[in-house]
Amino acid sequence: MAQQDGQDHLTTTTEQGRFCVARCSCGWRGPARRARSQARTDAAAHAGQAASAESEPL
C-alpha cells in the first residue's frame, strides 16, 4: 500500500487469538507477539523509524 509524502504513520494493535500484532496505515505489519506491550513497542519503533526516514534529505 503506497503512502503519500507527509502523511503520518498511524499504528494500531490487533488481537489474533493469543497474539497481538502491530499494524500501520502504510501497510507495515509487525510480528505476532504474546505480550501486548511488545506489540506496542514494535509499533512505536516503526513510527519513529518512519519519521526519521521522512526527515532525511534525498
C-alpha positions as a Markdown table, in Angstrom:
| # | Residue | x | y | z |
|---|---|---|---|---|
| 1 | Met | 0.0 | 0.0 | 0.0 |
| 2 | Ala | 1.6 | 3.3 | -1.1 |
| 3 | Gln | 1.5 | 6.3 | 1.1 |
| 4 | Gln | 1.9 | 10.0 | 0.1 |
| 5 | Asp | 4.7 | 12.0 | 1.5 |
| 6 | Gly | 4.0 | 14.0 | 4.6 |
| 7 | Gln | 1.3 | 11.7 | 6.0 |
| 8 | Asp | 1.6 | 10.3 | 9.5 |
| 9 | His | 2.1 | 6.6 | 10.1 |
| 10 | Leu | -1.0 | 5.7 | 12.2 |
| 11 | Thr | -0.3 | 2.5 | 14.1 |
| 12 | Thr | -2.7 | 0.2 | 15.9 |
| 13 | Thr | -2.6 | -3.2 | 17.6 |
| 14 | Thr | -4.9 | -6.1 | 16.8 |
| 15 | Glu | -5.7 | -9.2 | 18.7 |
| 16 | Gln | -5.3 | -12.5 | 16.9 |
| 17 | Gly | -6.1 | -15.3 | 19.2 |
| 18 | Arg | -3.4 | -15.4 | 21.9 |
| 19 | Phe | -1.2 | -13.0 | 19.9 |
| 20 | Cys | -1.2 | -9.2 | 19.3 |
| 21 | Val | 0.0 | -7.7 | 16.0 |
| 22 | Ala | 1.1 | -4.1 | 15.4 |
| 23 | Arg | -0.1 | -2.6 | 12.1 |
| 24 | Cys | 0.4 | 0.7 | 10.3 |
| 25 | Ser | -1.6 | 2.8 | 7.9 |
| 26 | Cys | 1.3 | 2.5 | 5.4 |
| 27 | Gly | 0.8 | -1.3 | 5.2 |
| 28 | Trp | 3.6 | -2.4 | 7.6 |
| 29 | Arg | 2.8 | -5.3 | 9.9 |
| 30 | Gly | 4.9 | -6.3 | 12.9 |
| 31 | Pro | 5.5 | -9.8 | 14.1 |
| 32 | Ala | 2.9 | -11.6 | 16.2 |
| 33 | Arg | 3.6 | -11.1 | 19.9 |
| 34 | Arg | 2.2 | -12.7 | 23.0 |
| 35 | Ala | 2.8 | -9.5 | 25.0 |
| 36 | Arg | 0.7 | -6.5 | 24.0 |
| 37 | Ser | 3.4 | -4.2 | 25.4 |
| 38 | Gln | 5.9 | -5.7 | 22.9 |
| 39 | Ala | 3.5 | -5.2 | 20.0 |
| 40 | Arg | 3.0 | -1.5 | 21.1 |
| 41 | Thr | 6.8 | -1.2 | 21.3 |
| 42 | Asp | 7.1 | -2.6 | 17.7 |
| 43 | Ala | 4.5 | 0.0 | 16.6 |
| 44 | Ala | 6.3 | 2.9 | 18.3 |
| 45 | Ala | 9.7 | 1.8 | 16.8 |
| 46 | His | 8.2 | 1.6 | 13.3 |
| 47 | Ala | 6.6 | 5.1 | 13.7 |
| 48 | Gly | 9.9 | 6.5 | 14.9 |
| 49 | Gln | 11.9 | 5.0 | 12.1 |
| 50 | Ala | 9.4 | 6.2 | 9.5 |
| 51 | Ala | 9.5 | 9.7 | 10.9 |
| 52 | Ser | 13.3 | 9.8 | 10.8 |
| 53 | Ala | 13.4 | 8.4 | 7.3 |
| 54 | Glu | 11.0 | 11.1 | 6.1 |
| 55 | Ser | 13.0 | 13.9 | 7.6 |
| 56 | Glu | 16.3 | 12.8 | 5.9 |
| 57 | Pro | 17.1 | 14.7 | 2.7 |
| 58 | Leu | 17.1 | 12.8 | -0.6 |
